[in-house]
Amino acid sequence: MTDALIIARLRDRPGALERALGLLRRRALAVRQLSVDAAGDGVIELALRVDETRTPRERVRLELLGLVDLLDITDAAAQPAIETRSDPE
Amino acid sequence: MNAMTAAEALCHALVAEGVEVIFGHPGGAILPFYDALHRVGAPRHVLMRHEQAAAHAADGYARATGRVGVCVATSGPGATNLVTGLATAQMDSVPLVAITGQVPSALRGQDAFQETDILGITIPVTKHGFIVERPEDLPAIVREAFRIARSGRPGPVLIDIPKDVQNGPCPFEPASAATNGAGARIAPWLPGHQASRGASGANGGRQGVGDTLRDAAALDAAAKLLNEAERPVIMAGRGVVVAGMAEVLRALAERADLPVVTTLLGLDAFPATHPLALGMPGMHGTVRACRAIQRADVILGLGLRFDDRVTGPAARFAPGAKIIHMDIDAAVIGRTVKPALRIVGDLRETLPALLERIAPADHAAWWAELREWPREAAPAASPGSAGPTAAGPLTAREAARALAARIAASGGIVATDVGQHQMLIAQELRDAAPGSHLTSGGLGTMGYALPAALGAALGRPDKPVWAVAGDGGFQMTLQELATVVQERVPIRIAVLNNGYLGMVRQWQELFYERRYSASEITGPDFTMLARAYGVPARRVRRLDELDEALDWAERVHGPALLDLRLPAEENVFPMVPPGASLDEIIVAPDAEVAA
C-alpha cells in the first residue's frame, strides 16, 4: 500500500468545501484520511491522504483542478512527517 | 456611479453582459428582481410555464447562439425545478447562468416558507455557484459567474440571491460594452487552467518540463503517431463545436485522408455527407464507424469524453489503437479510456498547431477496408422488409429521414428529445452546421426538445427551428405550447407518436422478452391539444401524406405542430447492446456483423 498526501487550498466561500468533498464522492476517489483547517486570510486547507493503489494521486489532482475556488495543490511527500517505530523490546 | 437596488443592478449587469433575453418564472423570493425588470425594461423576459423548461430554453438559446443562456426562478420549488435543466447543461458543457431568489437572510436556516438550500442541491450539477450575501457584491459576482460559465469547459453557474439582498443598495457603473457575443464564448481565464500546465504529454510524463516545450513535444508526438498511422480515425465531439473548430477539423481530415467519426453531440462538427465521414459511433452508431474504431491503430479524440454510450466497455474499446486525447478539461482525459497521449488545452490553439504538423497522406488500403462496412444507419428499405410504400403507414425511419432532409435543406436548427426519435434524427441528419443540432446527449433528458427549440428560435430568429419529440417526452413539457403562443415563436413541432415510450419498449422487446412493463403510454389528441393552445396542427398517418404536411408546416406563419402516427413496434438499428463492445453491433434483428 502506497499513500499519497495531497494538500488543496481553497477560497473560503459558501459551498467551497462541500463542492470539493462532493467531487471526491462523485468521482469515487477513495480517501483514507481527511483533515480540514482554516488557514486564515479566507483560505481553507484540505489535506487528503489517498491509497495510490486505488486512487492515483494524479487523478485526484486533475479532478480537484476543476474547482473554481481552488487556489493551489501541493503533492506532499507520501512519507509521514513524524516517523514512529515499535518498541525495541 | 449610480446608486440603485441590487435587483436593478442585476438587470443592468445582465445587459452589460450582452444578455438580450432571459427565461424564467416569478415567485415571492425573486419578486424584487421582477419589479426591477419592470422598471428597467431589459433584458427581455420570457415567461415559461415551468422552471425546468426555463433552464432548457436557456440551454437551447446557448447552444444555438454560442452565448450564455440565462434562466430565473424563485426560491424553494422554483429553484429545485431548475435542477434537471442545470444537470442537462452540465453534462453537455453548455454555458448557463441560473438566478434564483432566496428567502431573506434573517430567515435562512429556519425552514422558512419556500426555503431550500439550492446552492447545496445544485453543487453536483453545476460548474460553480454563488450566494450573494451583500448587495454591493452582486455586480462582481455576476461578472464572475458569466466568466466562469463561458470559460474553459463551459457549464452552468448558479447565483442565489436572498430577497433582502435584492432590495439592498448597490452602487453600479454600467459597463460600456456587452461581452456576451459569440467572440467571448471562451474567456482566456480558465478555471483549473493549472491542469493544462503539466497535464499534456505522454501518459505519466515527466514533471518540471516547461509548458511550451511540453505542449510542443506532445503535439510533435501526436503528429508523429498520426503521420505514421496505417488505420487512423478522428473522433470529434462537442468540444470542436464549442471551440468553433469545425473548419480546422475538416482541413485536418482532408490533408491526411483521415476518416472522421462524430459523436451525438459532435454531429454538427463535420458534415455527414463528406466523403471522409463515417457517421456516429456507439450504441446507435453506424457499422462503419464502430468497426473503424475497433480496427484503428491510432485514434485522435477531439473535444469528447469517451463516454460509455460511445465506447461500450472501456476495456474492449479500440483494442489496437493508440489514443491521442485532446480536450480543454484535463479531468476527462483518462477517466474512461487510457490515452497514449494527452493534450490539454483550448482546441482553438491546439488543433491548428497539430494541423501544421500533419503531413499529406493517402490511406487507400484503409479506406478499401472501411468501405466494406455500411456507412448509412439504414438503407432506404429496412433489412428484411419490403420497405415502405407510399400509401402505406408512415414509419419512424421515414419520418425522421424526411424531417432531417427538410431541416438540412432549409439550413435549420433541430432540437430533439430523448429516445428512438433522437437516434433516428441523429442517424439521418445531413450537413448540420455547428449549433444546429440540439439534444441532451449526456443526461438524456426527456422533455428537452420543445423548450430548447423555443430558446433556440429566440436566439436565432433567422433560422427555421424544429422541435422533434416522441409522444412520451413531449408530454413532459408540452405546457410550453402556451409560451410558444404568447411569445409568438415560429417553431415547428413534430411529435413522433407511437403510443409507447419507444426506446424503453425496444429494450423490453430485445432484452426483457417483450415484457412491456409501464412503457405503453396514452396521450391526448395532440392536434386538438395544440389547437386549444392556439397552435395549428395536422395529423399524418401515411407516408404519402408526409411531404404535403411538411410543406404546410413550413408555410404556416407562426408555430405549427405535426402529429405523426407511427407503428408501435418499430426499432432503431444498428444497435450495440448494453454492456457489449462495439464489435457486437447488431445491424438488424437476426443479423449481426461478424467480428
HADDOCK unambig.tbl for C-alpha pairs under 7 A between the chains (distance, minus, plus):
assign (segid A and resid 14 and name CA) (segid B and resid 131 and name CA) 6.94 0.50 0.50
assign (segid A and resid 15 and name CA) (segid B and resid 120 and name CA) 6.74 0.50 0.50
assign (segid A and resid 19 and name CA) (segid B and resid 123 and name CA) 5.95 0.50 0.50
assign (segid A and resid 22 and name CA) (segid B and resid 124 and name CA) 6.85 0.50 0.50
assign (segid A and resid 62 and name CA) (segid B and resid 195 and name CA) 6.24 0.50 0.50
assign (segid A and resid 62 and name CA) (segid B and resid 330 and name CA) 6.15 0.50 0.50
assign (segid A and resid 62 and name CA) (segid B and resid 331 and name CA) 4.96 0.50 0.50
assign (segid A and resid 63 and name CA) (segid B and resid 331 and name CA) 5.17 0.50 0.50
assign (segid A and resid 65 and name CA) (segid B and resid 192 and name CA) 4.44 0.50 0.50
assign (segid A and resid 65 and name CA) (segid B and resid 194 and name CA) 6.78 0.50 0.50
assign (segid A and resid 65 and name CA) (segid B and resid 195 and name CA) 5.93 0.50 0.50
assign (segid A and resid 66 and name CA) (segid B and resid 191 and name CA) 6.16 0.50 0.50
assign (segid A and resid 66 and name CA) (segid B and resid 192 and name CA) 4.53 0.50 0.50
assign (segid A and resid 67 and name CA) (segid B and resid 191 and name CA) 6.87 0.50 0.50
assign (segid A and resid 67 and name CA) (segid B and resid 192 and name CA) 6.43 0.50 0.50
assign (segid A and resid 68 and name CA) (segid B and resid 128 and name CA) 6.78 0.50 0.50
assign (segid A and resid 68 and name CA) (segid B and resid 191 and name CA) 5.31 0.50 0.50
assign (segid A and resid 68 and name CA) (segid B and resid 192 and name CA) 6.79 0.50 0.50
